[in-house]
Amino acid sequence: TPEENDGDNVYRHAAALTREQRDRLRLYLVVGEDDFLFPRHPPFMKHLKELGLANTFVLHSKVDHNLGKLNELSADAMVRHLDRELKRLLAPPAAK
């Protein structure tokens, strides 16, 4: 929640991003539906939407808090996401 850790958390860090940073950033979040942390994701996703932060949210059914399983299910997609984003961010500006 925004109040946890005296406000030193992902909510505050996301809100502190400048408009330029928000426009450039594309988050990729992966969680299992049986993960004890899953209930924290929908409110945070709402926060990201309110801030205008683009993101991809992947929810794997019947997966708990298991990094190995999430890696098995999503590692290739995460690497493709990083590849696309690095190419987008490093591309020369389009001619006007």
MILUM-725012 format. One record per residue: residue number from 1; residue in one letter; x, y, z of N, C-alpha, C, CB in turn. Coordinates in steps of 0.1 Angstrom, whole numbers, plus 5000, padded with zeros to 4 digits. Glycine has a CB too. Layout:
! MILUM-725012
   n res  n.X  n.Y  n.Z ca.X ca.Y ca.Z  c.X  c.Y  c.Z cb.X cb.Y cb.Z
 NUM   a    X    Y    Z    X    Y    Z    X    Y    Z    X    Y    Z
...
//
This chain:
! MILUM-725012
   n res  n.X  n.Y  n.Z ca.X ca.Y ca.Z  c.X  c.Y  c.Z cb.X cb.Y cb.Z
   1   t 5008 4988 5000 5000 5000 5000 5009 5013 5000 4990 5000 5012
   2   p 5003 5024 4996 5011 5036 4996 5017 5040 5009 5003 5047 4991
   3   e 5011 5036 5020 5015 5040 5033 5027 5031 5039 5004 5039 5043
   4   e 5029 5019 5033 5039 5010 5039 5053 5016 5038 5039 4997 5031
   5   n 5061 5012 5048 5075 5016 5049 5076 5031 5049 5083 5011 5037
   6   d 5067 5038 5056 5067 5052 5057 5066 5059 5043 5079 5057 5065
   7   g 5060 5052 5034 5058 5058 5021 5070 5055 5012 5056 5072 5022
   8   d 5080 5049 5016 5092 5046 5008 5089 5032 5001 5105 5045 5016
   9   n 5082 5033 4990 5078 5021 4983 5075 5024 4968 5065 5015 4989
  10   v 5071 5014 4961 5069 5015 4946 5059 5026 4943 5065 5002 4940
  11   y 5049 5028 4951 5039 5039 4948 5046 5052 4948 5028 5039 4959
  12   r 5054 5055 4958 5061 5068 4958 5071 5069 4947 5068 5070 4972
  13   h 5078 5059 4944 5088 5060 4934 5082 5062 4920 5097 5047 4934
  14   a 5071 5055 4918 5064 5057 4905 5058 5071 4904 5052 5047 4904
  15   a 5053 5076 4915 5047 5090 4914 5058 5100 4913 5039 5092 4927
  16   a 5070 5097 4917 5081 5107 4916 5087 5108 4902 5092 5103 4926
  17   l 5084 5099 4893 5089 5100 4879 5084 5112 4872 5085 5087 4871
  18   t 5092 5118 4864 5088 5130 4856 5079 5125 4845 5101 5138 4851
  19   r 5072 5134 4839 5064 5131 4827 5072 5124 4816 5056 5143 4822
  20   e 5084 5130 4814 5093 5124 4803 5096 5109 4807 5106 5132 4802
  21   q 5100 5107 4819 5103 5093 4824 5091 5084 4822 5108 5093 4838
  22   r 5079 5089 4826 5067 5081 4825 5064 5077 4810 5055 5088 4831
  23   d 5067 5087 4802 5064 5085 4787 5074 5075 4781 5065 5098 4780
  24   r 5085 5073 4787 5095 5064 4781 5095 5050 4787 5109 5070 4783
  25   l 5090 5049 4800 5091 5037 4807 5079 5027 4803 5090 5039 4822
  26   r 5083 5015 4801 5073 5004 4798 5075 4993 4808 5073 5000 4783
  27   l 5067 4992 4818 5070 4981 4828 5064 4968 4823 5063 4985 4841
  28   y 5070 4957 4828 5066 4943 4826 5065 4936 4839 5075 4936 4815
  29   l 5053 4933 4844 5051 4927 4857 5045 4913 4855 5042 4936 4865
  30   v 5050 4904 4863 5046 4890 4862 5043 4885 4876 5056 4881 4855
  31   v 5032 4878 4878 5028 4873 4891 5020 4860 4889 5021 4883 4900
  32   g 5020 4852 4899 5011 4840 4899 4998 4843 4907 5018 4828 4905
  33   e 4987 4838 4902 4974 4841 4909 4974 4835 4923 4963 4835 4901
  34   d 4982 4825 4926 4982 4819 4940 4993 4825 4948 4983 4804 4939
  35   d 5000 4835 4943 5011 4841 4950 5005 4850 4961 5020 4850 4941
  36   f 5011 4849 4973 5005 4857 4984 5007 4872 4982 5013 4854 4997
  37   l 5015 4876 4972 5017 4890 4969 5007 4895 4958 5031 4893 4964
  38   f 5000 4885 4952 4990 4889 4941 4980 4900 4945 4983 4877 4936
  39   p 4974 4899 4957 4964 4909 4960 4969 4923 4960 4958 4906 4974
  40   r 4983 4925 4961 4988 4938 4961 4989 4944 4947 5002 4938 4967
  41   h 4988 4936 4937 4990 4940 4923 4979 4949 4918 4992 4929 4914
  42   p 4966 4945 4919 4956 4953 4913 4956 4968 4918 4942 4947 4916
  43   p 4957 4971 4931 4958 4985 4935 4970 4992 4929 4958 4986 4950
  44   f 4981 4985 4928 4993 4991 4922 4991 4994 4907 5005 4983 4924
  45   m 4985 4984 4900 4982 4986 4886 4973 4998 4884 4975 4973 4880
  46   k 4963 5000 4893 4954 5012 4892 4963 5024 4893 4943 5011 4903
  47   h 4972 5024 4903 4981 5036 4905 4989 5039 4892 4990 5033 4917
  48   l 4994 5028 4886 5002 5030 4874 4993 5037 4863 5008 5017 4869
  49   k 4981 5032 4862 4972 5037 4852 4969 5052 4854 4958 5029 4851
  50   e 4966 5055 4867 4964 5069 4871 4976 5078 4867 4960 5070 4885
  51   l 4988 5073 4868 5000 5080 4865 5003 5081 4850 5012 5075 4873
  52   g 4996 5072 4842 4998 5072 4828 5011 5064 4825 5000 5085 4823
  53   l 5014 5054 4833 5026 5046 4831 5022 5033 4823 5033 5042 4844
  54   a 5028 5032 4811 5025 5020 4803 5030 5008 4809 5030 5022 4789
  55   n 5023 4997 4808 5028 4984 4814 5021 4972 4808 5026 4984 4829
  56   t 5028 4961 4810 5022 4948 4806 5021 4940 4819 5031 4941 4795
  57   f 5010 4935 4822 5008 4927 4834 5004 4913 4830 4996 4933 4843
  58   v 5012 4903 4835 5010 4889 4831 5007 4882 4844 5023 4883 4825
  59   l 4995 4875 4844 4990 4867 4855 4990 4852 4851 4976 4872 4860
  60   h 4998 4844 4859 4998 4830 4856 4989 4823 4866 5013 4824 4857
  61   s 4980 4815 4860 4971 4807 4869 4978 4796 4875 4958 4802 4861
  62   k 4973 4793 4887 4978 4781 4895 4993 4782 4897 4975 4768 4888
  63   v 4999 4794 4899 5013 4795 4902 5013 4804 4915 5021 4803 4891
  64   d 5022 4799 4925 5023 4806 4937 5036 4814 4937 5023 4796 4949
  65   h 5041 4818 4948 5053 4826 4949 5065 4817 4946 5055 4832 4963
  66   n 5068 4816 4933 5078 4806 4928 5085 4812 4916 5071 4792 4924
  67   l 5097 4818 4919 5104 4825 4909 5109 4815 4898 5117 4831 4915
  68   g 5112 4803 4901 5116 4793 4891 5104 4791 4881 5120 4780 4897
  69   k 5092 4789 4886 5081 4787 4877 5078 4799 4869 5068 4782 4886
  70   l 5078 4811 4875 5075 4823 4867 5086 4825 4857 5075 4835 4877
  71   n 5098 4822 4860 5109 4822 4850 5107 4813 4839 5123 4819 4857
  72   e 5103 4801 4842 5100 4790 4832 5089 4795 4823 5096 4777 4839
  73   l 5078 4801 4828 5067 4806 4820 5069 4819 4813 5055 4807 4830
  74   s 5077 4828 4818 5077 4841 4813 5091 4847 4809 5071 4850 4823
  75   a 5102 4839 4811 5115 4845 4808 5117 4849 4794 5126 4834 4812
  76   d 5112 4841 4784 5114 4844 4770 5106 4857 4767 5109 4833 4761
  77   a 5094 4858 4772 5086 4870 4770 5093 4883 4776 5072 4869 4775
  78   m 5099 4881 4788 5105 4892 4794 5117 4897 4786 5110 4888 4809
  79   v 5125 4887 4781 5137 4891 4773 5132 4898 4760 5145 4878 4770
  80   r 5122 4893 4754 5116 4900 4742 5112 4914 4745 5105 4891 4736
  81   h 5106 4916 4756 5101 4929 4761 5113 4938 4762 5093 4928 4774
  82   l 5124 4933 4769 5136 4941 4771 5142 4945 4758 5146 4934 4780
  83   d 5143 4935 4749 5149 4937 4736 5141 4948 4728 5149 4924 4728
  84   r 5128 4947 4728 5120 4957 4721 5122 4971 4727 5105 4954 4722
  85   e 5122 4972 4741 5123 4984 4748 5137 4991 4746 5120 4983 4762
  86   l 5147 4983 4746 5160 4988 4744 5162 4993 4730 5171 4978 4747
  87   k 5157 4986 4720 5157 4991 4706 5149 5004 4705 5152 4980 4697
  88   r 5138 5005 4711 5129 5017 4711 5137 5029 4717 5116 5014 4717
  89   l 5142 5026 4729 5149 5037 4736 5162 5042 4729 5151 5033 4750
  90   l 5169 5033 4723 5182 5036 4717 5181 5040 4702 5191 5024 4718
  91   a 5169 5039 4697 5167 5042 4682 5170 5057 4681 5153 5038 4677
  92   p 5176 5061 4669 5177 5076 4667 5164 5082 4666 5186 5078 4654
  93   p 5163 5095 4669 5150 5102 4668 5145 5102 4654 5151 5116 4674
  94   a 5132 5101 4652 5127 5102 4639 5128 5116 4633 5112 5098 4639
  95   a 5131 5116 4620 5132 5129 4613 5119 5136 4613 5138 5127 4599
  96   k 5119 5149 4615 5107 5157 4615 5104 5163 4601 5107 5168 4625
//
